[in-house]
Amino acid sequence: MPDLDSRAQVEQFVERFYERMLADATLAPIFIDVAAIDLDVHLPHIKDYWCKLLLGERGYQRHTMNIHRQLHGKRSLAEADFARWLSHFEATLDAHFAGPQTEKARRIAGAIAANMEKGLEF
């Protein structure tokens, strides 16, 4: 299996990950109804975000905690939501990717979920 060591692989991961999340009856409404994301706008941001974290690219310049605080104000995000998000993240990695960058992504995602939980004060 390929590693997440190029922009093309990171982009493929993000697309597969979002396919999983948007098929999830619990998480999909958060993205579609509450956040009202436009995938054509949102996915390039998320791809840039993960390319920044994994590859050191500088394309992403937004503040993720503020974005999630606004969302949390519209619909309370629970610890279970982050656990479910992380479960889909890890399942996508396990099914399609392997290697040092993949493991780095796994560690980063775990830290992100924990930081979001703390930052949104459950």
Salt bridges, closest charged atoms under 4 A:
GLU11 OE2 - ARG7 NE 2.82
GLU15 OE2 - LYS47 NZ 2.60
ASP24 OD2 - ARG84 NE 2.71
ASP24 OD2 - HIS88 NE2 2.63
ASP48 OD1 - ARG7 NH2 2.50
GLU57 OE1 - ARG7 NH1 2.46
ASP81 OD2 - ARG75 NH1 2.62
ASP94 OD1 - ARG106 NH2 2.87
GLU103 OE1 - ARG106 NE 3.06
